[in-house]
Structures are given as structure tokens and as C-alpha cells.
Amino acid sequence: MERKIKLGIVGFGRIVELVHLPLIKRLPEIEVSGVHDITEQRQALAAKRGFHTLDSLDDLLASDADIILVSTPPNSHYAIANQALHSGKHVIIEKPVTVTYEEASSLLKTSEQVGRFVTVFQNRRYDPDFKLVKRVLDEGTIGDILFVERRHHMFGSGATFGVKSFHEGWRNTTEYGGGALFDWGVHLIDQLLQLKLGTVREISSFMHCYDWDQNQVDDYARANIVLDNNIILNMEVNFGSLAAAPMWVVGGDKGTVIVVSPSEAYVLEKGKQPEPLVLEPVSRESALPIYQSVCDHLLRDGPLAVTLPEAVDSMRILEEISRNRQSHRS
């Protein structure tokens, strides 16, 4: 029988309870060997859930855990992951990998030096809308690609998802790495890069903070990316919109694909009626391949679903978007 992979968790927030643990529990190869959270309330909750808790990060890293899940606000990702690597642990990091390209590159260097891997929980790679767009492109349904537009609209930053015992509104602060670009833009950029349509040649961007009660970080981020083959990639995140904006519009020289929602999509061709496309059902377990790949990598030397170099490349683009922005209010 294969050995169990022992997973230590840093940060016992709602994302762990609602997203990570349901996936982990599906895999008999993984057992949670320890949990550390800086708040007494979340530590107590983890213990109530039946997990072994440790009072400090040092104690967790000194334990027999094989791999550490870093599920804390983005500003702390680098320091915790770096310490874990130097303690001989592999690492899974909630997105974004870090808050700067320099930090991400440093993690990559350390990972290679110590011989431990880092993967990032880019779960939106497994959403039905992205998988549909990827399939349409692979099949060549709409011909040679001219442009790809990716949008995410929502009302509010989702700050209330944070736990009250720590800092419920950390997503609205620069201190913790909040904002539309890091919270959702990281998903959209990862998806666009995973389409593998070409090499980034040029980036122009616009970021804005609305005049309302969460006005410390960007609520709106837009980027136009020109590839070396003249394909245009467009990304837009809007935290002030209740409108049903199309999630995807993909244009080719033979037609256009529009993904209206997670359950509605069409191929449009000149002179023809829109042709409906079938999307997979939305599932909370869609990102299971990330954890399955971790098991396969550790036990059978298989490939990781999300690699650190990919996350570093995304962080390079995100940083350039932020640096090249035309407008920002803080």
C-alpha cells in the first residue's frame, strides 16, 4: 500500500473549509497532519473539526508534514512558503503565488535549490467556461484566432468572505494584497496565458478605485495584451457591476464564440443562426486535478497540474499591468 502524504495547513479560513478540504477528503492518499492559524478562534474551530493543531508556524514546519498548504492573505505567501521550502517541505499556495514578481522569482530559485516543489491553486483552469473555450480553440472551430476577451463582473469585492476573527475586510486593503487585479485578475490572466496563443509583446492597462466605502484598492482593472502574432487578449475585472457581461468573446476569421454564463454559450457565424454549445456542469470539485497531480507527483513522479514557472510568468504580467496602468486612485 502506498504511503500517506501528510499535509500541513497554514491559515484555517473559509477558503480552506469550503474549497480545499472537500477536495482533500476525496483523496485517500492525503491526510491532514496539522493545522496552524494565528487566531485563537480559527485554531479552536480546526480542533473542533478534529484536526491536530499547532501553536506556531515553526512547530508545524518542524512536524512530519510532507507538504504545506499556504492559505493566508497574499502579502504573507512568500515568507511562509520560503520558510517551508527551507524546512524541507513541498508547498501548495493559494493564488496569487506572491504579491510581486521578484518574490515569485525568488521562490522559484529557492525551490530549485532545495529540491522541493511549489504549486499554486489556480482552480479556475478547471471551470467549464474555460474548458469550453480551450476545446473550441483546439478544434479550430472558428478558424485562426484574432482576439480573446475575458470578463468578470461582480458587485463588491467579496470582502465579507474573510473571517471576522482575523480581518474580515482584508481584501479591500493594500496591506494584505487585496484588489480586483490580485483577487480575480490573477485567474483571468492565468486562463489567457494557458490558451497558449503566443508570446506577450505589449501591455496597456487601466485601473480604478471607485468612490465608495471600500476605496483603498482597485475595484476595476482592464488590460489589453498584444501577442507576437498580433492576437489581442483583453481582460476586465469590475467589482462595481451587477450587469450580466459576457464571460468570454473569442473572435476568429471564421466565426465568434460567446460564453454568456457558466451554462450558456454559442458559436456565431455570418448568415447563420447562433449555434448553442454544451458546457460541463459547474462543480465544486472541478479543481480536484490539482490535488490529484500533487499526489501523483509525490508518489509516482507524475507532472504537476500547475507549475511554479507558470505562476511566475502570470505574476510578471500582473506586475506589468499594475505598473503600466493609466489611472489609479488610492
C-alpha positions in Angstrom: 0.0 0.0 0.0 1.2 3.5 -0.9 2.2 5.7 2.0 0.0 8.6 3.0 1.0 12.2 2.1 0.9 14.3 5.2 -0.4 17.8 4.6 0.0 20.7 7.0 -2.3 23.7 6.7 -1.3 27.4 7.4 -4.4 29.5 7.7 -7.7 27.9 8.5 -10.0 30.3 6.7 -13.3 29.8 4.8 -11.5 29.0 1.6 -9.9 26.0 3.3 -13.2 24.8 4.8 -15.3 25.4 1.7 -12.9 24.7 -1.2 -9.7 22.9 -0.2 -10.9 20.4 2.4 -13.7 18.9 0.2 -11.1 18.1 -2.4 -8.5 16.8 0.1 -11.2 14.5 1.6 -11.8 12.9 -1.8 -8.2 11.7 -2.0 -7.3 8.8 0.3 -3.6 9.4 -0.4 -3.6 12.6 1.7 -4.1 13.1 5.4 -4.1 16.5 7.1 -1.4 16.1 9.8 -1.6 19.5 11.3 -3.2 23.0 11.2 -1.9 26.4 12.3 -3.8 29.6 12.4 -2.8 32.9 14.0 -6.2 33.4 15.5 -7.4 31.5 18.6 -10.9 31.2 17.2 -9.9 29.5 14.0 -7.4 27.3 15.8 -10.2 26.2 18.1 -12.5 25.6 15.1 -9.9 23.4 13.4 -9.5 21.4 16.6 -13.3 21.1 16.8 -13.3 19.7 13.3 -11.0 17.0 14.5 -7.6 18.3 13.2 -4.4 18.3 15.2 -3.5 22.0 15.8 0.0 23.5 16.4 0.6 26.8 18.2 3.2 28.2 15.8 4.3 28.0 12.2 7.7 26.8 13.4 6.0 23.9 15.2 4.1 22.9 12.0 7.2 23.2 9.9 9.1 21.0 12.4 6.4 18.3 12.2 6.4 15.3 9.8 4.3 17.1 7.2 5.4 16.4 3.7 3.7 19.4 2.1 2.3 22.7 3.4 -0.8 24.4 2.1 -0.4 28.2 2.5 -3.9 29.7 2.6 -3.3 33.1 4.1 -3.7 36.6 2.7 -1.4 37.2 -0.3 1.1 39.5 1.5 2.3 36.6 3.7 2.5 33.9 0.9 6.2 34.5 0.1 7.5 34.5 3.7 5.6 31.4 4.7 6.4 29.5 1.5 10.0 30.4 1.6 10.3 29.2 5.2 8.5 26.0 4.4 10.9 25.3 1.5 13.9 25.9 3.7 12.3 23.5 6.2 12.3 20.7 3.6 8.6 20.9 2.7 6.8 21.0 -0.6 4.3 23.8 -0.9 0.8 24.5 -2.3 -0.1 28.2 -2.3 -3.5 29.8 -2.7 -3.5 32.3 -5.6 -1.8 34.6 -6.2 1.5 32.9 -5.7 3.0 36.2 -4.1 2.4 39.9 -4.5 5.4 40.7 -6.6 7.3 39.2 -9.5 10.5 39.4 -7.5 9.1 37.3 -4.7 7.7 34.7 -7.1 11.1 34.5 -8.9 12.9 34.1 -5.6 10.6 31.2 -4.6 11.4 29.5 -7.9 15.1 29.9 -7.3 14.8 28.6 -3.7 12.6 25.7 -4.9 15.2 24.6 -7.3 18.0 25.0 -4.8 16.4 22.9 -2.1 14.8 20.3 -4.4 11.2 20.9 -3.2 8.3 21.8 -5.5 5.8 24.7 -5.3 2.4 24.5 -7.0 -0.4 27.2 -7.0 -4.1 26.7 -6.6 -5.2 28.1 -9.9 -8.6 26.4 -9.7 -10.3 28.5 -12.5 -8.3 26.4 -15.1 -11.0 23.8 -14.5 -14.1 25.9 -14.8 -16.5 24.8 -17.6 -16.3 28.1 -19.4 -12.5 28.0 -19.7 -12.5 24.3 -20.7 -15.1 25.0 -23.4 -13.0 27.9 -24.9 -9.9 25.8 -24.8 -11.7 23.0 -26.6 -13.1 25.3 -29.3 -9.6 26.7 -29.9 -8.1 23.3 -30.1 -10.7 22.1 -32.6 -10.2 25.2 -34.8 -14.0 25.7 -35.0 -13.8 29.5 -35.6 -10.6 29.5 -37.7 -7.4 31.5 -36.9 -7.8 33.5 -33.7 -7.9 37.3 -33.9 -8.8 38.3 -30.3 -9.9 36.9 -26.9 -11.9 38.9 -24.4 -12.3 37.7 -20.8 -14.5 39.5 -18.3 -15.5 39.0 -14.6 -18.2 41.3 -13.2 -19.5 41.2 -9.6 -20.9 43.7 -7.1 -18.5 44.3 -4.3 -15.1 42.8 -3.6 -16.3 39.7 -1.7 -14.5 41.0 1.4 -17.1 39.5 3.7 -15.7 36.1 2.8 -12.9 36.9 5.2 -13.2 35.6 8.8 -14.1 38.2 11.4 -11.6 36.9 14.0 -8.8 37.9 11.7 -9.7 40.8 9.4 -13.0 40.4 7.6 -12.2 43.2 5.0 -8.6 42.4 4.2 -9.4 42.1 0.5 -10.1 45.8 0.5 -6.6 46.7 1.8 -3.3 47.2 0.0 -1.5 45.9 3.2 -2.8 42.4 2.7 -2.6 42.3 -1.1 -6.3 43.0 -1.9 -7.9 44.4 -5.0 -9.5 43.4 -8.2 -6.3 42.6 -10.0 -4.9 40.2 -7.4 -8.2 38.7 -6.4 -9.7 37.9 -9.8 -7.3 39.3 -12.4 -4.9 36.6 -11.4 -7.4 34.0 -12.5 -8.2 35.7 -15.8 -4.5 36.2 -16.7 -3.7 32.6 -15.9 -6.6 31.4 -18.1 -5.5 33.7 -21.0 -1.9 32.5 -20.8 -3.0 28.9 -20.6 -4.6 29.3 -24.0 -1.0 29.4 -25.3 -1.8 31.6 -28.3 1.6 33.4 -28.4 4.2 35.4 -26.6 3.3 38.7 -24.9 4.7 41.7 -26.9 2.9 44.7 -25.4 0.6 45.5 -22.5 -1.6 48.6 -21.8 -3.8 48.8 -18.8 -6.2 50.9 -16.8 -7.1 50.5 -13.1 -9.5 52.5 -11.0 -10.8 52.7 -7.4 -14.5 53.7 -7.1 -15.7 56.4 -4.8 -17.4 54.2 -2.2 -16.6 52.7 1.2 -14.0 50.2 0.1 -11.8 52.7 -1.7 -8.3 51.6 -0.7 -7.6 49.2 -3.6 -8.6 48.8 -7.2 -12.2 47.9 -7.9 -11.7 47.9 -11.7 -8.8 46.5 -13.8 -8.6 46.3 -17.5 -5.6 45.1 -19.6 -5.1 44.9 -23.4 -2.3 42.5 -24.3 -0.9 42.2 -27.8 0.9 39.0 -28.7 3.8 38.5 -31.1 1.4 37.2 -33.7 -0.9 40.3 -33.4 -3.6 38.4 -31.5 -5.2 40.6 -28.9 -6.1 39.4 -25.4 -8.4 41.6 -23.3 -9.0 41.2 -19.5 -11.6 43.1 -17.5 -12.5 42.8 -13.8 -15.2 45.0 -12.4 -16.2 44.9 -8.8 -19.0 47.5 -9.3 -21.2 45.8 -11.8 -24.5 43.9 -11.4 -24.7 43.6 -15.2 -24.5 40.2 -16.9 -21.4 40.8 -19.1 -20.3 38.0 -21.4 -17.6 36.0 -19.7 -15.8 35.3 -23.0 -15.9 36.6 -26.5 -13.4 34.9 -28.8 -13.1 36.0 -32.4 -11.7 34.0 -35.3 -11.6 34.6 -39.0 -14.4 32.1 -39.5 -16.7 33.0 -36.5 -17.1 34.1 -32.9 -17.7 32.2 -29.7 -19.5 33.9 -26.9 -19.8 32.5 -23.4 -22.7 34.3 -21.8 -22.7 32.5 -18.4 -21.4 29.2 -16.9 -24.3 27.5 -18.6 -24.8 29.3 -21.9 -22.5 29.7 -24.9 -22.8 30.0 -28.7 -20.9 29.9 -31.9 -21.8 32.8 -34.2 -21.2 32.6 -37.9 -22.1 35.2 -40.5 -25.5 34.5 -42.1 -26.3 31.6 -39.7 -28.4 31.2 -36.6 -26.4 31.1 -33.3 -25.3 27.5 -32.5 -25.6 26.6 -28.9 -22.5 25.0 -27.2 -22.7 22.5 -24.4 -20.8 23.3 -21.2 -19.9 20.8 -18.5 -22.0 21.3 -15.3 -20.4 23.5 -12.6 -18.9 21.5 -9.9 -17.2 22.5 -6.6 -14.9 19.6 -7.2 -13.7 20.7 -10.6 -10.2 21.6 -9.3 -9.6 18.1 -7.9 -6.9 17.5 -10.6 -4.6 20.0 -8.9 -4.5 17.8 -5.7 -4.5 14.6 -7.7 -1.4 15.9 -9.6 0.3 16.6 -6.2 -0.4 13.0 -5.1 0.8 11.7 -8.5 3.9 13.8 -8.4 4.9 12.8 -4.9 4.1 9.1 -5.1 4.7 8.4 -8.8 6.8 11.3 -10.1 4.0 12.5 -12.4 3.6 16.1 -13.7 2.1 18.9 -11.6 -1.1 20.4 -12.9 0.1 23.9 -12.1 3.8 24.7 -12.1 5.7 27.4 -10.3 7.2 28.8 -13.6 3.7 29.3 -14.9 2.7 31.2 -11.8 5.9 33.3 -12.0 5.0 34.2 -15.6 1.5 35.3 -14.5 2.9 37.4 -11.8 5.2 39.1 -14.3 2.2 40.0 -16.4 0.2 41.2 -13.4 3.0 43.4 -12.2 3.3 44.9 -15.7 -0.4 45.6 -15.7 -0.1 47.4 -12.4 3.0 49.3 -13.5 1.5 50.4 -16.8 -1.9 51.5 -15.5 -3.2 54.8 -16.8 -5.2 55.7 -13.8 -5.4 54.7 -10.2 -6.9 56.2 -7.1 -5.7 55.1 -3.6 
